[in-house]
Amino acid sequence: MFVPKNNQILQKFLHYHPGNGRIFVEVNKAKEAADLVEDLNLEVDALIEARQLDVTQVENVARVLFQQDVTKVTTAELRRDILIFAKQNPGGFMQLLSDPMLKLNATVQEFLDKNLIQLRNSKKEVWFNTPSNKKKMCNIPFGEDPMYIMTSFFQSDDGLEVFKHLKALAKNS
């Protein structure tokens, strides 16, 4: 519906109408343009950040985002996938880069990729799979994310030494 500038009574009526914002909305081109500029700036910032990642950061981000073994994919493919993700979800990508848990999650995913730890029993148990240790590490409570439980364990006092040991094994393999 078009409301002319000189019909202020109808404008006020529509402004206070209970259907305002649900049934109809007021066209505000300046606000729409500002929102679009903000979205585009976020997308450009995300793409720039994605392009500036070094190889280690690319691998860490790919491990967390795609939860795959990055040794089986070329760096160019990883960069492409990360750039596409940054373009399609710039807010999520920027949030991921600022997450302090990114490096820890990537390291735990690397342990899984290198088979130093294994998820067994329908992802309900985490087991060590090192040459000297084949014992159960922890149980995953029902409905919990295994990655969250594993990273929480590695942040605990008991898990810190285990984490250092697994990291040394991962570096040597």
C-alpha positions as a printed NumPy array, in Angstrom:
array([[  0.   ,   0.   ,   0.   ],
       [  1.352,   3.403,  -0.904],
       [  0.66 ,   6.241,   1.522],
       [  1.38 ,   9.744,   0.191],
       [  3.424,  12.181,   2.276],
       [  0.522,  14.582,   2.666],
       [ -1.779,  11.937,   4.274],
       [ -0.338,  12.123,   7.778],
       [ -3.476,  10.834,   9.483],
       [ -3.228,   7.529,   7.6  ],
       [  0.511,   7.396,   8.321],
       [ -0.074,   7.786,  12.084],
       [ -2.922,   5.265,  12.001],
       [ -0.714,   2.69 ,  10.283],
       [  2.188,   3.473,  12.633],
       [  0.093,   2.624,  15.735],
       [ -1.827,  -0.226,  14.089],
       [ -1.311,  -3.606,  15.863],
       [ -0.481,  -5.24 ,  12.523],
       [  2.5  ,  -2.938,  11.967],
       [  5.567,  -5.143,  11.528],
       [  3.525,  -8.347,  11.145],
       [  0.948,  -7.774,   8.417],
       [  2.678,  -4.821,   6.798],
       [  5.963,  -2.969,   7.241],
       [  7.061,   0.559,   6.543],
       [  9.612,   0.812,   3.757],
       [ 12.764,   2.412,   5.092],
       [ 15.309,   2.427,   2.282],
       [ 18.005,   4.116,   4.359],
       [ 17.812,   1.461,   7.093],
       [ 17.751,  -1.349,   4.519],
       [ 20.793,   0.141,   2.787],
       [ 22.666,   0.506,   6.084],
       [ 21.883,  -3.129,   6.999],
       [ 23.046,  -4.322,   3.585],
       [ 26.291,  -2.333,   3.87 ],
       [ 26.895,  -3.818,   7.316],
       [ 26.318,  -7.36 ,   5.991],
       [ 28.608,  -6.759,   3.017],
       [ 31.339,  -5.325,   5.25 ],
       [ 31.133,  -8.392,   7.501],
       [ 31.376, -10.668,   4.458],
       [ 34.408,  -8.777,   3.125],
       [ 36.094,  -8.868,   6.554],
       [ 35.481, -12.621,   6.815],
       [ 36.891, -13.233,   3.332],
       [ 39.982, -11.141,   4.097],
       [ 40.539, -13.039,   7.354],
       [ 40.065, -16.363,   5.561],
       [ 42.544, -15.385,   2.874],
       [ 45.171, -14.338,   5.429],
       [ 45.17 , -17.613,   7.386],
       [ 48.484, -19.459,   7.374],
       [ 48.622, -23.197,   6.654],
       [ 48.434, -24.234,  10.316],
       [ 45.431, -21.996,  10.912],
       [ 43.771, -23.31 ,   7.745],
       [ 44.208, -26.874,   9.013],
       [ 42.9  , -25.972,  12.49 ],
       [ 39.832, -24.215,  11.101],
       [ 39.153, -27.047,   8.639],
       [ 39.429, -29.681,  11.386],
       [ 36.876, -27.838,  13.495],
       [ 34.523, -26.781,  10.689],
       [ 34.499, -29.892,   8.553],
       [ 35.646, -32.51 ,  11.133],
       [ 37.711, -34.356,   8.575],
       [ 41.28 , -35.58 ,   8.297],
       [ 43.064, -32.644,   6.681],
       [ 46.035, -34.781,   5.644],
       [ 43.893, -36.339,   2.921],
       [ 42.957, -33.003,   1.319],
       [ 45.188, -30.463,  -0.413],
       [ 45.769, -27.052,   1.092],
       [ 44.18 , -25.408,  -1.957],
       [ 40.979, -27.411,  -1.419],
       [ 40.934, -26.486,   2.28 ],
       [ 41.431, -22.805,   1.472],
       [ 38.621, -22.964,  -1.112],
       [ 36.236, -24.617,   1.352],
       [ 37.085, -22.099,   4.084],
       [ 36.594, -19.157,   1.703],
       [ 33.22 , -20.545,   0.629],
       [ 32.196, -21.025,   4.268],
       [ 33.361, -17.474,   5.125],
       [ 31.32 , -16.077,   2.219],
       [ 28.162, -18.037,   3.084],
       [ 28.366, -17.598,   6.869],
       [ 30.591, -14.588,   7.642],
       [ 29.27 , -14.07 ,  11.171],
       [ 29.836, -17.693,  12.135],
       [ 33.301, -17.678,  10.59 ],
       [ 34.377, -14.544,  12.445],
       [ 32.98 , -15.987,  15.674],
       [ 34.929, -19.204,  15.072],
       [ 38.19 , -17.311,  14.534],
       [ 37.754, -15.419,  17.792],
       [ 36.944, -18.612,  19.723],
       [ 39.768, -19.471,  22.154],
       [ 38.755, -23.133,  21.973],
       [ 39.538, -23.345,  18.237],
       [ 43.098, -24.55 ,  18.69 ],
       [ 42.16 , -27.074,  21.386],
       [ 39.275, -28.459,  19.304],
       [ 41.576, -28.73 ,  16.288],
       [ 44.185, -30.59 ,  18.348],
       [ 41.599, -33.048,  19.692],
       [ 40.331, -33.611,  16.142],
       [ 43.95 , -34.25 ,  15.112],
       [ 44.219, -36.904,  17.862],
       [ 41.134, -38.559,  16.389],
       [ 42.469, -38.269,  12.829],
       [ 45.795, -39.824,  13.814],
       [ 43.94 , -42.554,  15.724],
       [ 45.626, -41.712,  19.038],
       [ 42.181, -41.735,  20.631],
       [ 39.076, -43.494,  19.375],
       [ 35.348, -43.142,  19.824],
       [ 33.775, -46.536,  20.463],
       [ 30.413, -48.025,  21.389],
       [ 28.357, -45.665,  19.183],
       [ 30.423, -42.643,  20.29 ],
       [ 29.615, -43.271,  23.953],
       [ 33.193, -44.052,  25.041],
       [ 36.6  , -42.531,  24.331],
       [ 39.562, -44.92 ,  24.343],
       [ 43.287, -44.342,  24.125],
       [ 44.931, -45.974,  21.129],
       [ 48.627, -45.369,  21.755],
       [ 51.296, -48.089,  21.595],
       [ 51.549, -48.152,  25.411],
       [ 47.927, -47.425,  26.372],
       [ 44.704, -49.041,  25.146],
       [ 42.539, -48.134,  28.161],
       [ 39.278, -46.228,  28.3  ],
       [ 39.743, -42.472,  28.715],
       [ 36.183, -41.42 ,  29.555],
       [ 32.48 , -41.981,  28.948],
       [ 30.297, -39.591,  26.971],
       [ 27.065, -38.809,  28.846],
       [ 23.835, -39.299,  26.919],
       [ 23.034, -36.389,  24.649],
       [ 26.419, -34.69 ,  25.049],
       [ 28.784, -33.754,  22.234],
       [ 31.853, -36.046,  22.311],
       [ 34.161, -33.203,  21.219],
       [ 32.969, -31.017,  24.092],
       [ 33.499, -33.801,  26.634],
       [ 36.976, -34.605,  25.303],
       [ 38.111, -30.957,  25.303],
       [ 36.706, -30.546,  28.816],
       [ 38.66 , -33.606,  29.945],
       [ 41.891, -32.272,  28.444],
       [ 41.393, -28.991,  30.288],
       [ 41.086, -30.743,  33.644],
       [ 44.022, -31.387,  35.963],
       [ 43.978, -35.101,  35.145],
       [ 43.717, -34.522,  31.414],
       [ 46.464, -31.921,  31.061],
       [ 49.315, -34.432,  31.331],
       [ 47.501, -36.813,  28.992],
       [ 47.03 , -33.956,  26.515],
       [ 50.74 , -33.12 ,  26.565],
       [ 51.628, -36.783,  26.025],
       [ 49.183, -37.167,  23.111],
       [ 50.425, -33.92 ,  21.577],
       [ 53.993, -35.204,  21.643],
       [ 52.869, -38.467,  20.028],
       [ 50.924, -36.568,  17.359],
       [ 53.955, -34.434,  16.577],
       [ 56.153, -37.512,  16.114],
       [ 53.689, -39.406,  13.939]])
